[in-house]
């Protein structure tokens, strides 16, 4: 099968094309891609609109290896968020890092969000919540992060150090408190085509997890909210 070099953001990839060098799209408008034009290369998928032809490239032929993600027919339906990340996230995935903080529990609360892969640079959101519990801050951080995603057709990975939040959203835990907030979040998750939640360890040196913690604590310290691209 022929493959043609394209640009996917800042990376060179080879996309599957037909005999006329047109992209071969699946039912969701995504295209098989590889990062190395060699036999056995692992196959990913990217949105066709995110692929730009590389000038002067010629089609090459090789037999790729296994897919790094399920085909659309094997994927879970919309509204079924999954816990955990695959071995390799799709190249066109959006990554949403979230954290909530609370000075006292309940006490003055804030949240931090960093979104990567949805527009230029990183988007950083810091919001002061006033008086709240830590669980409300964690849930609201995820809510703000998902609300801020502009393309819900792409794979989205949400990273949180809150086992409570992830359990409520992926394991059908029954909410005994914060019921309205949890239901609002569950309804929002159903608007995403391919949504994953990833539990990360708190204060373990993961740079973006540390950054969202800084944003949440900063919101409390300054009693203010910000939303910017960096």
FENKAWO-V606689 format. One line per field, one symbol per residue. phi: phi as a letter, one per 40 degrees, with the letter a starting at -180 (. if undefined). psi: psi as a letter, one per 20 degrees, with the letter a starting at -180 (. if undefined). burial: I if it has 9 or more other C-alpha atoms within 8 Angstrom, else O. Layout:
phi->???
psi->???
burial->???
//
This chain:
phi->.cbbcbbbfbbcbbbcbcccgcccbcccgbbcbbcbcadgcccbbbcdccbbdcdgcbcbbabcccccaccdcccccdgbcbcgbcdbcdcbcbbbcbabbacgacicbabbbbbbgbhcgbbbbbbcbgcaccccccccccdcccccccbccccbbbbacccdcccccbbfccccbfcccccccccccccbcabbbbcbccfbgcdcccccccccccccccfabbaabb
psi->qqqpprpndjqprpqprahjkqpoqahjkqppqqipmqpjqppaqqphiippqppjqqqqprorbqqiqqqhhiqqrqjmqqpqqrhpqqhjqppopqqqqpnqnrapqrqqppppjmrqbqppppppibprrhhgggghggghghhiphnjiqpppppqjohgghghiijkqpphrkgggghgghhhhiiqhnpqpppqpqljjoghhhghgggghhhggilrqqorq.
burial->OIIIIIIIOOOIIIIIIIOOIOIIIOOOOIIIIIIOIOOOIIIIIIIIOIIOIOOOOOIOOIIIIOOIOOOOOOOOOIIIIOIOIOOOOIOIIIIIIIIIIIIOOIIIIIIIIIIIIIOOOIIIIIIIIIOIIIIIIIIIIIIIIIOOIOOIOIIIIIIIIIOOIIIIIIOOOOOOOOOOIIOOIIOIIIIIIIIIIIIOOOOOOOOOIIIIIIIIIIIIOOIIIOOOOO
//
